[in-house]
Amino acid sequence: MRRRRKLRKDRCGLGNQNDLVSHLMKDARASGVRLMAPHLIIVGGGFGGLSAARALRGTAVRVTLIDKRNYHLFRPMLYQVATGLLSADEISGPLRSILSHQENIDVLLDEVTGISPRQRIVHLKHRDLAYDFLILATGIRYNYFGHDEWRPFAPGLESLDDADVIRSKILLAFERAEAMASTPQALEEVPTEEIRRLLTFALVGAGTVGVEMASTLAEMSRMALAHDFRHIDPRTARILLYEAGPRILPTYPEVLSLKAQRHLESLGVEVFTNARVTSVDSDGILVSGQKVPAGTVLWGAGVVASPAGRWLGTETDKSGKIMVEPDLSVRDHPEVFVIGDTAHVVAPVRNLFGIKSRTPMLMPGVAQPAIQEGKYVADVVRRRVAGRAKPEPFWYWDKGDLAIVGRTYAVADLRFSRFAGFAAWVVWAVVHIYFLIGFANRLFVLLQWGLDFLTKRRRVRVLSEEPPSAQNLIDPAA
């Protein structure tokens, strides 16, 4: 009789009712505990923001990561997407996928429009969020020095969309020159001036991005595209690199700057120093009062921080970076932290071997400071939540600077050693492969580099049927 009743319960779906109730109560308790935990908001999914988010795994805080893009981007290799060597998915990854195993984190696709620090509220386009802790890792954007009207004619390289636009811009310049040279009228009288303008690429700013783009463009025109056209010779393309200062790579030791310039010139790049660009339009640029016709202009002359300083109403430096305390918090707002390119950080430094420098250093705008700052701030928050003593002030483990100047040439400043050439390129390659997100990305990039080394070809050279943004950037009057 008892066995029949049990069978009836099972058939009616009631046999596991106690288990179901127990499971629901467990979930409710877990949700309650989660809601009672302090809420930490991270704005920005770049190197700093992602480093902080990962370091907070298992911490008793609710984390919300906000970014206007749904992916993390490995920006040091973005120029390789812009020049067709790598595809976008090989240097990026969805933030949700990267953080999918962290149960205490939510990823929110939205854009911050302001912050009310007294009320501890972050204002988004579609909602407002309250916070107990806030980490700002909003990064930088290119500085057109009060001439934002130049942006449509001279795009900067900040996102995957920018890389797509620039790649289309470069490829269309060659295609248009080929079409112009192949017309029946051109057989009688080739419009050489216009073809020469289309095949002139002007890069404004000779920092790391400008040098990387110039060297890659030179190799692309002289190797990858050399035999693909019938009416033009891509090897005649002019690559012009302009720097307002006295030398390229101004943050590197002078000896490395000179070596980089010599190698660029050996590739056919024309380098101009002490050359300030004063105007940009659809026909080219104006440099020191002289008009330089160019079909493609790319911008990398300077950067400015995000408007985070204005949101907080706090002290900033001349480039808009927020002045922070030794623990990377904002003065009068100990619950707000600023890291990466958003922060003006002067901190003690140790070299690759852990030897402490005598003088503090202003943190450069590269990945390593942002990654280390993100981990440090996560530790500060973890200690506060647990009621433990705060850590020592932030210090930077300086691993040196690396810049690539061609397919097998780079410059390396490791502080205790400075060198250039193939050995520096190997160091650059190993470091960048190591910090790529995901094993698959590392494998694909290694294979693609190997293929490029053997064939001297570019894999990503397909133009979409209608690239409106690229078309408009090439010919804004169209």
C-alpha positions in Angstrom: 0.0 0.0 0.0 2.8 2.4 0.9 4.6 1.5 -2.3 1.4 2.4 -4.4 1.2 5.9 -2.7 4.9 6.5 -3.4 4.3 5.6 -7.1 1.3 7.9 -7.3 3.4 10.8 -5.9 6.2 10.2 -8.3 3.7 10.1 -11.2 2.2 13.4 -10.2 5.6 15.0 -10.0 5.4 15.4 -6.2 8.0 12.9 -5.2 10.9 15.5 -5.4 8.9 18.4 -3.9 11.1 18.5 -0.8 14.2 18.6 -2.9 12.7 21.4 -5.1 11.8 23.5 -2.1 15.3 22.9 -0.6 16.9 24.0 -3.9 14.8 27.1 -4.1 15.5 28.1 -0.5 19.2 27.6 -1.2 19.1 29.9 -4.3 17.1 32.5 -2.3 19.7 32.5 0.5 22.5 32.8 -2.1 20.8 35.7 -3.8 20.2 37.4 -0.5 23.8 37.1 0.5 24.8 38.4 -2.9 22.5 41.5 -2.7 23.8 42.3 0.8 27.5 42.3 -0.5 29.0 45.6 -1.3 28.5 46.7 -4.9 31.6 47.6 -6.9 31.3 49.1 -10.4 34.1 48.9 -12.9 33.9 51.3 -15.9 35.9 50.1 -18.8 36.9 46.6 -20.0 40.4 47.3 -21.1 43.6 46.1 -19.5 43.1 47.8 -16.2 39.3 47.1 -15.8 39.6 43.5 -16.8 42.6 42.9 -14.5 40.7 44.3 -11.6 37.6 42.2 -12.4 39.6 39.0 -12.6 41.5 39.7 -9.4 38.1 40.1 -7.6 37.1 36.5 -8.3 35.8 34.9 -5.1 35.7 38.2 -3.2 32.6 39.0 -1.2 31.5 41.9 -3.5 29.0 42.2 -6.3 30.9 43.5 -9.4 29.3 45.2 -12.4 31.6 45.7 -15.3 30.3 48.4 -17.7 31.7 49.0 -21.2 30.2 50.6 -24.3 31.7 47.7 -26.3 31.1 44.0 -25.6 34.7 42.9 -26.1 38.2 43.2 -24.6 40.7 44.4 -27.1 44.4 43.8 -27.2 45.3 47.2 -28.4 49.1 46.8 -28.9 48.3 44.6 -31.9 45.4 46.6 -33.3 47.6 48.0 -36.1 47.9 44.4 -37.5 44.2 44.3 -37.9 44.2 47.7 -39.6 46.8 46.5 -42.1 45.3 43.1 -42.8 47.7 40.8 -41.1 45.3 39.6 -38.3 41.6 39.4 -38.1 39.6 41.1 -35.3 38.7 38.0 -33.4 42.4 37.1 -33.0 43.1 40.0 -30.8 39.8 40.4 -29.0 37.3 38.4 -26.9 33.8 38.9 -25.6 33.9 40.2 -22.0 31.0 37.9 -21.0 32.9 34.9 -22.2 36.2 35.9 -20.5 34.4 36.4 -17.2 31.8 33.7 -17.6 33.2 31.6 -14.7 33.1 34.5 -12.1 29.7 34.2 -10.4 30.1 37.5 -8.6 30.3 39.6 -11.7 27.8 41.1 -14.2 28.7 42.5 -17.5 26.7 45.5 -18.7 26.8 46.9 -22.3 26.1 50.6 -21.7 27.8 54.0 -21.7 28.5 56.2 -18.7 27.2 59.8 -19.1 28.1 61.1 -15.7 28.8 60.4 -12.0 27.3 61.8 -8.8 30.2 61.0 -6.3 28.3 62.4 -3.2 25.3 60.2 -3.9 27.6 57.4 -5.2 25.6 56.9 -8.4 26.8 56.2 -11.9 24.6 57.6 -14.6 24.3 55.5 -17.8 22.4 56.1 -21.0 19.6 53.8 -20.0 19.7 53.7 -16.2 21.4 54.7 -13.0 23.4 52.4 -10.7 24.4 52.9 -7.1 27.8 51.8 -5.9 29.8 51.2 -2.7 33.2 51.2 -4.6 34.0 52.5 -8.1 36.9 51.8 -10.4 37.4 54.1 -13.4 39.4 52.6 -16.2 37.9 54.6 -19.1 41.1 54.9 -21.1 42.0 57.6 -23.6 41.1 59.0 -27.0 43.1 60.7 -29.7 43.6 64.4 -29.2 43.1 66.6 -32.3 44.1 69.7 -30.3 40.9 71.5 -30.7 40.3 70.5 -34.3 37.8 67.7 -34.1 36.8 68.6 -37.7 40.0 66.8 -38.8 38.7 63.5 -37.4 36.7 62.5 -40.5 39.7 63.0 -42.7 42.3 61.5 -40.4 40.9 58.7 -38.3 42.8 57.4 -35.2 43.2 53.7 -34.3 41.2 53.1 -31.1 38.8 50.3 -31.7 38.1 47.4 -34.1 35.7 49.6 -36.0 38.6 52.1 -36.5 40.8 49.2 -37.7 38.1 48.2 -40.3 37.8 51.7 -41.5 41.5 52.2 -41.8 42.0 48.9 -43.6 39.3 49.8 -46.1 40.8 53.2 -46.5 44.2 51.8 -47.4 42.9 49.1 -49.7 40.5 51.4 -51.5 43.3 53.9 -52.1 45.2 51.2 -54.2 42.0 50.1 -55.9 41.0 53.6 -56.9 44.5 54.3 -58.2 44.4 51.1 -60.2 40.9 52.0 -61.7 42.1 55.4 -62.6 45.3 54.1 -64.3 43.3 51.5 -66.3 40.7 53.7 -67.9 40.9 54.2 -71.7 41.6 57.9 -71.3 44.5 57.0 -69.0 46.2 55.1 -71.9 46.7 58.4 -73.7 47.2 60.7 -70.7 47.7 59.2 -67.3 46.6 61.5 -64.4 49.8 61.0 -62.6 49.2 63.7 -60.0 46.0 62.2 -58.8 47.4 58.7 -58.8 50.4 59.9 -56.8 48.1 61.6 -54.3 46.0 58.4 -53.9 49.2 56.4 -53.3 50.5 58.9 -50.7 49.9 57.9 -47.0 50.6 60.5 -44.4 50.8 59.5 -40.7 50.7 62.2 -38.1 52.5 61.4 -34.9 55.6 59.2 -34.6 54.9 57.5 -31.3 54.7 53.8 -31.0 51.5 53.5 -33.1 52.7 55.8 -35.8 56.0 54.0 -36.2 54.3 50.6 -36.2 51.8 51.7 -38.8 54.4 53.3 -41.0 56.7 50.3 -41.1 53.8 47.9 -41.7 52.4 50.1 -44.5 55.8 50.2 -46.2 56.2 46.4 -46.1 52.6 45.9 -47.2 53.0 48.1 -50.3 56.5 46.7 -51.2 55.9 43.1 -50.4 52.2 41.9 -49.9 50.7 44.0 -52.7 53.7 44.3 -55.0 52.5 41.9 -57.7 48.7 42.2 -57.4 48.0 45.2 -59.7 48.5 45.5 -63.4 48.4 49.3 -64.0 50.1 50.7 -60.9 53.1 49.7 -59.0 52.3 49.6 -55.2 56.0 49.9 -54.5 55.9 53.5 -55.6 53.5 54.4 -52.7 54.9 57.1 -50.5 54.7 56.6 -46.7 55.2 59.9 -44.9 55.7 60.0 -41.1 55.4 63.4 -39.4 56.5 64.2 -35.8 56.2 67.6 -34.2 59.1 66.9 -31.9 62.8 66.5 -32.6 62.8 62.7 -32.9 60.5 59.7 -33.4 59.6 57.5 -30.4 60.2 60.4 -28.0 59.6 58.3 -24.9 62.5 56.0 -25.8 66.2 56.6 -25.4 67.6 58.6 -28.2 69.9 55.9 -29.4 66.9 53.6 -30.0 64.9 56.4 -31.7 67.8 56.9 -34.2 68.0 53.1 -34.9 64.2 53.0 -35.4 64.4 55.9 -37.8 67.2 54.4 -39.8 65.3 51.1 -40.2 62.1 53.0 -41.3 64.1 54.8 -43.9 65.6 51.6 -45.1 62.0 50.4 -45.7 61.2 53.5 -47.8 59.4 55.5 -45.1 60.0 59.3 -45.3 60.5 60.6 -41.8 60.0 64.3 -41.0 60.8 65.6 -37.5 60.1 69.1 -36.1 57.2 69.1 -38.6 53.9 70.3 -37.1 50.7 69.6 -39.0 48.5 72.6 -39.0 45.6 71.6 -41.2 43.9 68.4 -42.5 41.3 68.1 -45.3 40.2 65.7 -48.0 43.1 66.6 -50.2 45.9 66.1 -47.7 47.7 68.0 -44.9 49.4 71.3 -44.3 52.8 71.1 -42.7 54.8 74.2 -41.8 52.8 76.2 -44.4 53.4 73.7 -47.2 50.5 71.7 -48.7 51.2 67.9 -48.9 48.7 66.1 -51.1 47.7 62.7 -49.6 44.9 60.3 -50.3 45.1 58.7 -46.8 45.8 60.5 -43.6 46.1 58.6 -40.3 46.2 60.3 -36.9 48.3 59.3 -33.9 49.7 62.7 -32.7 48.5 62.8 -29.2 46.0 61.5 -26.7 43.6 63.0 -24.1 42.0 61.2 -21.2 38.3 60.5 -21.0 35.9 63.0 -19.3 36.1 61.1 -16.0 37.8 64.0 -14.3 34.8 66.2 -15.2 32.4 63.6 -14.0 34.0 63.6 -10.6 34.8 67.3 -10.5 38.3 66.5 -9.2 41.8 67.7 -10.0 43.3 66.6 -13.3 46.6 67.2 -15.2 46.7 69.1 -18.5 45.8 66.0 -20.5 42.7 65.3 -18.4 44.1 62.5 -16.3 42.9 62.4 -12.7 45.4 63.0 -9.9 45.3 60.1 -7.5 46.5 59.2 -4.0 49.2 56.6 -3.3 46.6 53.9 -3.1 45.1 55.1 -6.5 42.0 56.5 -4.9 40.6 60.0 -5.6 41.2 62.7 -3.0 38.1 63.2 -0.8 36.5 60.0 -2.4 38.3 57.0 -0.9 35.8 54.6 -2.4 36.6 55.8 -6.0 39.7 54.5 -7.7 41.2 55.5 -11.0 43.6 53.3 -13.0 45.3 53.0 -16.4 45.3 55.9 -18.9 42.6 57.7 -16.9 45.0 58.2 -13.9 48.0 60.5 -13.4 50.1 58.1 -11.3 53.6 58.9 -10.0 54.9 55.8 -8.1 58.1 54.1 -6.9 59.5 51.7 -9.6 61.4 48.4 -9.5 63.2 47.1 -12.5 62.9 43.6 -14.1 65.0 42.2 -11.3 63.1 43.9 -8.5 65.8 46.5 -7.8 64.1 49.7 -6.6 64.8 53.0 -8.4 65.8 56.1 -6.5 63.2 58.4 -8.1 59.5 57.8 -8.6 58.2 57.5 -12.2 55.2 58.9 -14.0 53.3 55.8 -15.3 53.4 55.5 -19.1 50.3 54.9 -21.1 50.9 51.3 -21.9 49.3 48.0 -20.8 51.6 46.9 -17.9 50.9 49.8 -15.5 47.1 49.4 -16.1 47.3 45.6 -15.4 49.3 46.1 -12.2 47.1 49.0 -11.0 44.0 46.9 -11.6 45.4 44.0 -9.5 46.5 46.5 -6.8 43.1 48.2 -6.5 41.3 44.8 -6.3 43.6 44.0 -3.4 42.7 47.3 -1.7 39.0 46.6 -2.0 39.4 43.0 -0.9 41.2 44.2 2.3 38.6 46.8 3.1 35.7 44.4 2.7 37.5 41.9 5.0 38.4 44.6 7.5 42.1 44.0 7.1 45.0 46.5 7.0 45.5 48.4 3.7 48.4 47.4 1.5 51.6 49.4 1.0 51.3 52.3 -1.6 51.3 51.2 -5.2 54.6 50.6 -6.8 55.3 49.6 -10.4 57.3 46.7 -11.6 58.9 48.2 -14.8 59.5 45.5 -17.4 60.7 48.0 -20.0 59.3 49.3 -23.3 59.1 47.5 -26.7 58.2 48.9 -30.1 58.1 47.0 -33.4 59.5 48.6 -36.5 59.0 46.0 -39.1 58.3 42.3 -39.6 61.6 41.2 -37.9 62.9 44.4 -36.3 62.0 46.0 -33.0 63.6 48.2 -30.4 63.8 47.2 -26.7 64.5 49.3 -23.6 64.7 47.0 -20.6 66.3 49.8 -18.6 69.4 47.7 -17.7 69.8 46.8 -21.4 68.9 48.6 -24.7 69.1 46.9 -28.1 67.4 46.7 -31.5 67.0 44.2 -34.3 65.8 40.7 -34.5 66.5 39.9 -30.9 64.3 42.7 -29.8 61.6 41.5 -32.2 61.7 38.0 -30.6 61.2 39.6 -27.1 58.4 41.7 -28.4 56.7 38.7 -30.0 57.0 36.5 -26.9 55.6 39.2 -24.6 52.7 40.0 -26.8 51.7 36.4 -27.4 51.9 35.8 -23.6 49.4 38.6 -22.8 46.9 37.7 -25.5 43.6 36.4 -24.0 43.0 32.7 -24.7 45.0 29.8 -26.0 43.3 29.8 -29.4 44.2 33.4 -30.0 47.8 32.7 -29.2 47.9 29.7 -31.5 46.2 31.5 -34.4 48.5 34.6 -34.2 51.6 32.4 -34.1 50.4 30.5 -37.2 49.5 33.7 -39.0 52.9 35.3 -38.2 54.7 32.2 -39.5 52.6 32.3 -42.7 53.3 36.0 -43.2 57.0 35.5 -42.6 57.1 32.7 -45.3 54.8 34.2 -47.9 55.0 38.0 -47.2 51.2 38.1 -47.7 48.3 39.8 -45.9 45.3 37.5 -45.2 42.6 40.0 -44.4 42.2 42.0 -47.6 38.5 41.5 -48.4 36.5 44.7 -48.8 32.8 44.6 -47.8 30.3 45.4 -50.6 29.3 48.7 -49.0 31.8 50.2 -46.5 30.0 53.5 -46.0 32.3 54.8 -43.2 35.4 54.0 -45.1 34.1 55.5 -48.3 33.1 58.7 -46.5 36.4 59.0 -44.8 38.3 58.7 -48.2 36.1 61.1 -50.0 34.0 63.2 -47.5 32.6 65.2 -50.4 31.1 62.2 -52.0 
